[in-house]
Amino acid sequence: MKKWLTTLTASSLLVLGGCGDVGEEEDKGGGESSGEALEVAVIPAQSAGEMEDGLDALESSLNESMDREVEVDHYPSYNAVVEALNFGHIDLAYLGPLTYVIANEESGAEAIVTQEIDGQPYYYSYIISHVDQPWDSLDEMLEQAGEVDFAFGSVSSTSGSLIPGLELRDRGVFESEEDHDFASVRYTGSHDVTANAVANQEVEAGAIDSAIYNELVDEGVIDDSEIKTIWESEQLYQYPWAVPEGMDEETKQQFQDAFTSIEDEEILEIFGGASSFVETDHSNYESIAQAAEDFGMLNMESIED
């Protein structure tokens, strides 16, 4: 039975992880203890309620495909997933690329699966604005930066924070939530909240994942005719599913086989409107690791070449 984790925090996971070396080593390399369920964790890319049905279907699908019981949990924050992965309390985690490279650096987490959108494993960071705003490009908007309330997603989001934050820093208008040239800066915590804040003109502009934005449009949550995209990043490799360091090859392969065989639209839809799941590896996320280093978020000495 899936547990919906609404109160678990990164600090509570640190307490679990610090209960003793023996317990930690027993948990490391998930999938080796055949008597326990495999734990799969998903980050809050969208509000939990909007993902619940799809995650229920994913749990059922994995239980049919794997030779072990599988539980799928929707975690409350990016940091909670990273800490759980680092301490071996979960066996597979769906992470944003930035969150993944942090986990890779801290504990050797390994990307094994990602998703394709319309047959391509890429997405973009968008900066969006309401059509009523008097600008049609980022350059034009930044001429009036002092009048702009700007929204990022989660501070740990690749497309909702890291990549647009780097762009705005390079343009000399943003360093941090406290140091910027905007009227205000806020972190909404999720892409759908950012989209609605722009659509309702609670903010003048916001950063969002392109695949999630398109999904919100397709579902009728956002009216595309009311929104304009004023900036688009270069290609970003899609969100990875990662296992803890030391997981046995048999379990990794079972996860890969189970995901790449999924055709259920209810499952695919909640992952950015994916067309399929495909295998991946760490090499596809090295550009994100470099971006994270540029923003002072990683010690690159521990990132593999």
C-alpha positions as CSV (number, residue, x, y, z in Angstrom):
1,M,0.0,0.0,0.0
2,K,1.5,3.3,-1.0
3,K,2.4,5.8,1.7
4,W,1.9,9.5,1.0
5,L,4.7,11.2,2.7
6,T,3.4,14.6,3.8
7,T,5.4,15.2,6.9
8,L,8.7,13.4,6.4
9,T,11.6,15.9,6.2
10,A,15.2,15.7,5.2
11,S,16.3,16.1,8.9
12,S,14.2,13.2,10.0
13,L,15.9,11.1,7.3
14,L,19.3,12.2,8.5
15,V,18.3,10.9,12.0
16,L,17.4,7.6,10.4
17,G,20.6,7.6,8.5
18,G,22.6,8.3,11.6
19,C,21.3,5.5,13.7
20,G,24.5,3.5,13.4
21,D,27.0,2.2,10.9
22,V,25.7,-1.3,10.9
23,G,22.1,-0.3,10.1
24,E,23.4,2.1,7.4
25,E,25.4,-0.6,5.7
26,E,22.5,-3.0,5.8
27,D,20.4,-0.5,4.0
28,K,23.0,0.4,1.3
29,G,22.6,-1.1,-2.1
30,G,18.9,-1.5,-2.1
31,G,17.4,-4.7,-3.6
32,E,19.7,-7.1,-1.7
33,S,17.3,-7.9,1.1
34,S,14.8,-10.2,-0.6
35,G,12.2,-10.1,2.3
36,E,11.5,-6.3,2.1
37,A,9.5,-4.3,-0.4
38,L,11.5,-2.2,-2.9
39,E,10.9,1.5,-2.1
40,V,10.4,4.0,-5.0
41,A,10.4,7.7,-4.3
42,V,9.0,10.5,-6.6
43,I,9.8,14.2,-6.2
44,P,7.0,16.8,-6.1
45,A,7.2,18.1,-9.7
46,Q,3.5,18.8,-9.4
47,S,1.0,18.9,-6.6
48,A,0.6,15.5,-4.9
49,G,-3.1,15.3,-5.7
50,E,-2.6,15.6,-9.4
51,M,-0.1,12.7,-9.4
52,E,-1.8,10.3,-7.1
53,D,-3.8,8.2,-9.7
54,G,-0.7,7.9,-12.0
55,L,1.5,6.8,-9.1
56,D,-1.1,4.3,-8.0
57,A,-1.0,2.9,-11.6
58,L,2.9,2.9,-11.5
59,E,3.0,1.0,-8.3
60,S,0.6,-1.6,-9.7
61,S,2.6,-1.9,-12.9
62,L,5.9,-2.4,-11.1
63,N,4.4,-5.0,-8.8
64,E,3.3,-6.9,-11.8
65,S,6.8,-6.7,-13.5
66,M,9.2,-7.1,-10.6
67,D,9.9,-10.2,-8.6
68,R,9.6,-8.2,-5.3
69,E,6.8,-6.1,-3.8
70,V,7.2,-2.4,-4.7
71,E,5.9,0.6,-2.9
72,V,5.8,4.0,-4.6
73,D,6.0,7.1,-2.4
74,H,5.5,10.8,-3.3
75,Y,8.0,12.6,-1.2
76,P,7.4,16.2,0.1
77,S,10.7,17.8,-1.1
78,Y,13.7,17.3,-3.3
79,N,16.0,17.2,-0.3
80,A,14.0,14.5,1.4
81,V,14.5,12.2,-1.7
82,V,18.2,13.0,-1.9
83,E,18.7,12.1,1.8
84,A,16.7,8.9,1.6
85,L,18.7,7.9,-1.5
86,N,22.0,8.8,0.1
87,F,21.3,6.6,3.2
88,G,19.9,3.7,1.2
89,H,16.4,4.0,2.6
90,I,14.9,3.9,-0.9
91,D,15.8,1.7,-3.9
92,L,14.8,4.0,-6.8
93,A,14.2,7.7,-6.9
94,Y,12.7,10.0,-9.6
95,L,14.8,13.2,-9.4
96,G,15.3,16.4,-11.3
97,P,18.7,16.5,-13.0
98,L,20.1,18.9,-10.5
99,T,18.9,16.8,-7.5
100,Y,20.4,13.8,-9.2
101,V,23.9,15.2,-9.7
102,I,23.9,16.3,-6.0
103,A,23.0,12.8,-5.0
104,N,25.6,11.4,-7.4
105,E,28.2,13.6,-5.8
106,E,27.2,12.9,-2.2
107,S,26.7,9.1,-2.4
108,G,27.4,7.8,-5.8
109,A,23.7,7.5,-6.9
110,E,23.4,6.1,-10.4
111,A,20.9,7.2,-13.2
112,I,19.4,4.2,-14.9
113,V,16.1,5.3,-16.6
114,T,14.6,8.5,-18.0
115,Q,11.6,9.3,-20.1
116,E,11.2,10.6,-23.7
117,I,8.7,13.3,-24.7
118,D,7.5,12.9,-28.3
119,G,10.3,10.5,-28.8
120,Q,13.1,12.8,-27.5
121,P,14.8,12.6,-24.1
122,Y,15.1,16.4,-23.8
123,Y,13.2,19.3,-22.3
124,Y,13.8,23.0,-21.7
125,S,13.6,25.7,-19.1
126,Y,11.1,28.4,-20.0
127,I,10.6,31.9,-18.6
128,I,6.9,32.7,-19.1
129,S,4.8,35.8,-18.7
130,H,1.2,36.8,-19.1
131,V,0.2,38.1,-22.5
132,D,-1.0,41.3,-20.9
133,Q,2.6,42.2,-19.9
134,P,4.3,44.8,-22.1
135,W,7.2,42.7,-23.2
136,D,7.8,39.9,-25.7
137,S,11.4,38.9,-24.8
138,L,13.6,38.5,-21.7
139,D,15.7,41.5,-22.8
140,E,12.6,43.7,-22.8
141,M,11.4,42.4,-19.5
142,L,14.8,43.1,-17.8
143,E,14.6,46.7,-18.9
144,Q,11.8,46.9,-16.3
145,A,13.3,44.4,-13.8
146,G,12.5,46.7,-10.9
147,E,8.8,46.4,-11.6
148,V,8.8,42.6,-12.0
149,D,7.8,40.0,-9.3
150,F,9.6,36.9,-10.4
151,A,8.8,33.3,-9.5
152,F,11.1,30.3,-9.5
153,G,9.9,26.8,-8.7
154,S,11.8,24.7,-6.1
155,V,15.3,26.0,-5.2
156,S,16.5,22.5,-6.1
157,S,14.8,22.4,-9.5
158,T,16.9,22.3,-12.7
159,S,14.5,24.1,-15.0
160,G,12.6,26.0,-12.4
161,S,15.7,27.5,-10.6
162,L,19.2,26.5,-11.6
163,I,19.2,27.1,-15.3
164,P,17.1,30.3,-15.4
165,G,18.9,31.5,-12.3
166,L,22.2,31.1,-14.2
167,E,20.8,33.0,-17.1
168,L,19.6,35.9,-15.0
169,R,22.9,36.0,-13.1
170,D,24.8,36.2,-16.4
171,R,22.6,39.1,-17.3
172,G,23.5,40.8,-14.0
173,V,20.1,40.9,-12.4
174,F,20.1,38.0,-10.0
175,E,22.4,36.4,-7.4
176,S,20.0,35.0,-4.8
177,E,16.6,35.4,-3.3
178,E,17.9,38.3,-1.2
179,D,20.3,39.8,-3.9
180,H,18.6,40.8,-7.2
181,D,17.2,43.7,-9.2
182,F,13.6,42.5,-9.3
183,A,10.7,43.9,-7.3
184,S,10.6,40.6,-5.6
185,V,11.7,37.0,-6.0
186,R,9.8,34.0,-4.6
187,Y,10.2,30.2,-4.8
188,T,6.8,28.5,-5.3
189,G,7.9,24.9,-4.7
190,S,6.4,23.4,-7.9
191,H,6.0,24.1,-11.6
192,D,2.2,24.0,-11.6
193,V,2.1,26.6,-8.8
194,T,4.5,28.8,-10.8
195,A,2.3,28.5,-13.9
196,N,-0.8,29.5,-12.0
197,A,0.9,32.4,-10.4
198,V,1.8,33.8,-13.8
199,A,-1.6,33.0,-15.3
200,N,-3.4,34.7,-12.4
201,Q,-0.9,37.7,-12.6
202,E,0.3,37.2,-9.1
203,V,3.8,37.5,-10.5
204,E,4.9,39.1,-13.8
205,A,7.1,36.2,-14.9
206,G,8.2,32.7,-13.8
207,A,10.5,29.8,-14.6
208,I,9.1,26.4,-15.5
209,D,9.8,23.0,-17.0
210,S,8.7,23.0,-20.6
211,A,7.3,19.5,-20.5
212,I,5.2,20.2,-17.4
213,Y,4.0,23.5,-18.9
214,N,2.9,21.7,-22.1
215,E,1.1,19.0,-19.9
216,L,-0.7,21.7,-18.0
217,V,-1.8,23.3,-21.2
218,D,-3.0,19.9,-22.6
219,E,-5.0,19.2,-19.5
220,G,-6.7,22.6,-19.7
221,V,-5.1,23.8,-16.4
222,I,-3.4,26.7,-18.1
223,D,-4.8,28.6,-21.1
224,D,-1.8,28.8,-23.6
225,S,-3.4,31.8,-25.3
226,E,-2.9,33.8,-22.0
227,I,0.8,32.9,-21.6
228,K,3.9,33.8,-23.7
229,T,7.3,32.3,-23.5
230,I,9.9,35.0,-23.4
231,W,13.0,32.8,-23.0
232,E,13.9,29.2,-23.7
233,S,17.1,27.4,-22.5
234,E,19.2,25.0,-24.5
235,Q,18.3,21.3,-24.4
236,L,18.3,19.7,-21.0
237,Y,18.4,15.9,-20.6
238,Q,15.2,14.5,-19.0
239,Y,14.6,13.7,-15.4
240,P,16.4,10.5,-14.3
241,W,15.4,7.6,-12.2
242,A,18.4,6.8,-9.9
243,V,19.4,3.9,-7.7
244,P,21.7,4.0,-4.7
245,E,25.4,3.2,-5.1
246,G,26.0,-0.6,-4.9
247,M,22.6,-1.9,-6.0
248,D,23.0,-5.3,-7.6
249,E,22.9,-5.5,-11.4
250,E,19.9,-7.9,-11.4
251,T,17.7,-5.5,-9.6
252,K,18.8,-2.5,-11.7
253,Q,18.0,-4.5,-14.9
254,Q,14.6,-5.5,-13.5
255,F,13.8,-1.8,-12.9
256,Q,15.0,-0.9,-16.4
257,D,13.0,-3.7,-18.0
258,A,9.9,-2.8,-16.0
259,F,10.0,0.9,-16.9
260,T,10.8,0.5,-20.6
261,S,7.9,-1.9,-21.0
262,I,5.3,0.7,-19.6
263,E,2.7,1.8,-22.1
264,D,0.0,3.0,-19.7
265,E,-0.9,6.6,-20.6
266,E,-2.1,7.3,-17.1
267,I,1.5,6.6,-15.9
268,L,3.3,8.3,-18.7
269,E,1.1,11.5,-18.5
270,I,2.3,12.5,-15.0
271,F,5.9,12.4,-16.1
272,G,5.7,15.4,-18.4
273,G,3.4,13.6,-20.9
274,A,6.1,11.1,-21.6
275,S,5.9,8.9,-24.7
276,S,8.1,6.2,-23.2
277,F,10.7,5.3,-20.6
278,V,14.3,4.6,-21.8
279,E,17.6,3.6,-20.3
280,T,20.1,6.3,-19.4
281,D,23.4,6.8,-17.5
282,H,25.4,9.5,-15.7
283,S,27.2,10.8,-18.8
284,N,23.9,12.5,-19.9
285,Y,23.9,14.7,-16.9
286,E,27.5,16.0,-16.9
287,S,26.4,19.4,-18.4
288,I,24.0,19.8,-15.4
289,A,26.8,19.0,-13.0
290,Q,28.9,21.7,-14.7
291,A,26.0,24.2,-14.4
292,A,25.6,23.3,-10.7
293,E,29.3,23.9,-10.2
294,D,29.1,27.3,-11.9
295,F,26.3,28.3,-9.4
296,G,28.4,27.0,-6.5
297,M,26.3,24.0,-5.7
298,L,28.8,21.2,-6.2
299,N,32.3,20.1,-5.4
300,M,33.2,19.0,-8.9
301,E,36.2,16.9,-7.7
302,S,33.8,14.1,-6.8
303,I,31.9,14.2,-10.1
304,E,33.0,11.5,-12.5
305,D,34.4,12.6,-15.9
